[in-house]
């Protein structure tokens, strides 16, 4: 018989129950770190609240309500798998990395990535953005972590190139075959160009915002990335983050906001 740790009324708690709660909490926390700050986080909280209500109803032996909620939970699980397919892919990537790298290798790789992510010189990006703004050249550039942005990197042409003013200008040159879509920067490298980003379905956005701005907002609604936009119509520079967009930025303001973002990424790492 399993040893009893303590008892509260009719509730008996064993060591295996404590381990069970610990691992469930660890799993939920790991998933939360992936969806934190996105729409998926709010959906997760709503679903967990509904599941808690279902457990209470079932424990109270409310048969009719329990059956109705049980049917909904069964269908809801399938819907959640579809809704969270991007987050599930990220989670599996993390698990595979943990399984294939030993502890010291993982620490070394993480340290190198953090160094690359914050050591790269953003002057080339700022100068290219200023030049494109003056020439009314449209551009869309996402900056964030590789784990979050890898699904979108896979939709474009992989480059893994050193960031420079000339490279960015050549990508978004109007006659370039790669100027459509987004360029993605992770770990201090320009990882890919001509990438497809999710379009925001926010109906409250101003009508003058074009497809680039909506794509920038769409990505920031699903990830913690920052997305730089240069308008082809007006030449205005904008930066989107956490589902919000700041318009008509100067080069100085853009530099300040990007440095704050990179510093926050380093702190989280």
N, C-alpha and C positions, 0 to 999 in steps of 0.2 A: 504494500500500500504506500502511496506517495506521501512523504512527510508534509504535515500541515504547518504553514508559516503563521497565519493568524485567521481569526474568524470574526465576521461582523454579522450578527444575527444569523440568518440562514445562509449567508454567503461565506464559503470556505475558499481561502486563497492558499495555493501551493507554490512551490518554487517554479514549477513549469509555467504557472499563470503569470508570474512576474517576468520571466524570460519572454513569454509570448507577447506581453504588453510592451516590453522593451523593443523587441524586433519590429513590431507593428509601428511603434512610434518612430523608430529609425527609418523605416520604409516610407512613412508619410512625410517625414522631414526631408528625406532625399528628394522625393517627388516635388515637395513644396519649393525647394531651392531651384528647381528647373522652371517652374511656372510662376515664380514670384514676380509681382509687378505686371502680370499680363491678364487678359480676360479669362484665360484658363484657370487662374487662381480663384477668381470669383465663382466660376462654375464648379470648381472642386469643393469649395466651402458649402455651396448650395446642395450639392449631391451628398456630401458627408452629413449635413444637417438632416436631409431627408432620410438617409440610411439610419441615423440615430433614432429618428421618430419611428421608423419601421421596427427597430429592435425593441423599443419601449412598447409599441403596440403588440408585438408578438409575445413579449414577456407577460403582458397583461391579459393575454388570451382573448383579445378582441378578434374573433375569427374572421368576420366579414371584412373589416378594414385591413387586417393582416393579409388576407388573400389578395385584396385589390392592390395594396402596396407591394406585395410580393411579385405580382405580375408586372407591375411597373418597374421594379428593380431589375427583373430579368431582361426586359427590353432596354432599360436604361444602361445596363452594362455594355450591350452591343453598341448603343449610341455613343457611349463614352469612349470606347475603343476607336471608333471612327473620328470622334472630335479630338481626341488626344493622340492621334497617330504620330504627330511630329514629336511630342514630348516623350512618348513611349520609345520612339527611335533613339532620342538623345539618351534616355535612361539605359537602354540596352548597349549603346556605345560606351557609356561609362562603365557598365558591368564588364564588357569585353576587355576594356583597357585595364581594369583592375585584375582580371583573370590572367592577362598575358604579360603584365609587367610586375616585377617584384617591387618591394617597397622602396628600395634605394633608386632603382631606375625611374620609378614614378616621381619621386622627389626631384631627381635631376631634370627630368623632362619638364615638370611643372615650373621649376626655377628658371630654366632656359626660356620657356614661353612667357613667363611674367617679365623677364628682362627684355625680350624682343618686343612685347606689347607696349612697353612704356619708354623704351630707349629710342625708338625710331623717331626721326626728325619730321615734324609735321609741317616744316616750312615749305617743302615741295608741294604738299597738298593744299596749303593755304594760298601759295603763289599761283598754282594752277586754277584754283577756284576763282581767284581774283581775275585772272586772264579770261576765263570762260564767262564770268559775269560781265566783263566789259564788252565781250564779243557776242553776247546773247547766245552762248552755246549751252544747250541743255545738258545736265549731268545729274546722276543719281549714284551716291556712294554710301554704302553701309559700313559701319565700324562696330565690331563687337567680338564676342568670344567664338572660338572655332566650333565648340560643341553646339552652341545655339544656332549658328549660321551655316553649319555644314550641309543641312538639307537644301539650302538655297544655293550654296556654292556648286552643288552637284548639277544644278539646272543650267549652268553657264559653261564658259570655256575656262578651264583651270590654267593659271599662270604661275602663281607662287613667286612673284617678282618683287625686287626691291622697289620701294615707293620713290617716285621722282616726279618732278613737274612735267618733264617731257613725256613720260609714260602716260600720265593721266590725260594730258592734252591730246595725245595720239589716240587714246581709246575713245574719247568723246568728240573727236573731230567729226564734223557733220558727214563726211564721205567715208568714214571708217566703218567697216562691217560690224564692229563691236560697239558702236555708240548707242544702240538701242539696248535697253535693260540697265541693270545696275552693276557697278563694280563693288567688290566686297573686300574689306581689309580686316584681317585677323592676325594676331601674333606679330604685328609689325610688318606684315607682308601683304601685298596686293594679291589675294588668293585666286580671284577669278573675275571675269568680266562677262557682260551680256547675260546676267543672271535674272531670273524671274522672281519678283517679290509678290506677296499677297496684297491684294487691293482692299483698302478699307471700305467697309459697307456702312460707315457712319453717315446717316442721312442729314446730319446737322452741319456738315462741312460747307463752307462758302462755295458757291457755284464757280467762282473764278479759279479755284484750285484744279490743276490739271492732273493727268494720270500719274506723273512722277510724284507729285505731292501725296496723292492718295496711296501710292505704293509705299512711300516712305512711312506714312502713318500706319498702313496695314502691317508692315514689319514690326514697328514699335509696339503695336497692340499685342503681338505674339511673342516678342523677345525683349530683352533689355538693351538691344543695340541702339546706337544713334545713327541717324541717316541724314546725310547732307544732300541738299537739292539746289540746283541752279536752274532757274526758270528760263526756258527758251524764248518766251514771249517778252518778258520784262528784264531779264538778267538779274533779278533779285536772288539773293542767297537766303536759304532757309535751313533750319536744323530741326529734325523731329526726334522726339524721345518720349517714351512712356505714353504713347497715344496722343501727344500734343506736339504742335509745331510752332516754332518762333520764326516769324517772317522778317524780311528786309534787314538782314544782318550785315554789319560791316566786317571787313577782314579781321579787325581787332576783336570784335565781339565774338566772331566765329572761333578764333584762336583760344579765347578765354573759355568758351563753353566746351570746346574739344579737350582742352587740358584738364578741366574739371572732370569731364567724363572719364578720361584715361586714368586720372588719379583715383577716382572712385573704383574703377575696375581693378587697379593695383591693390587698393585697400581690401576689396572683397577676396582677391586671390590670396 
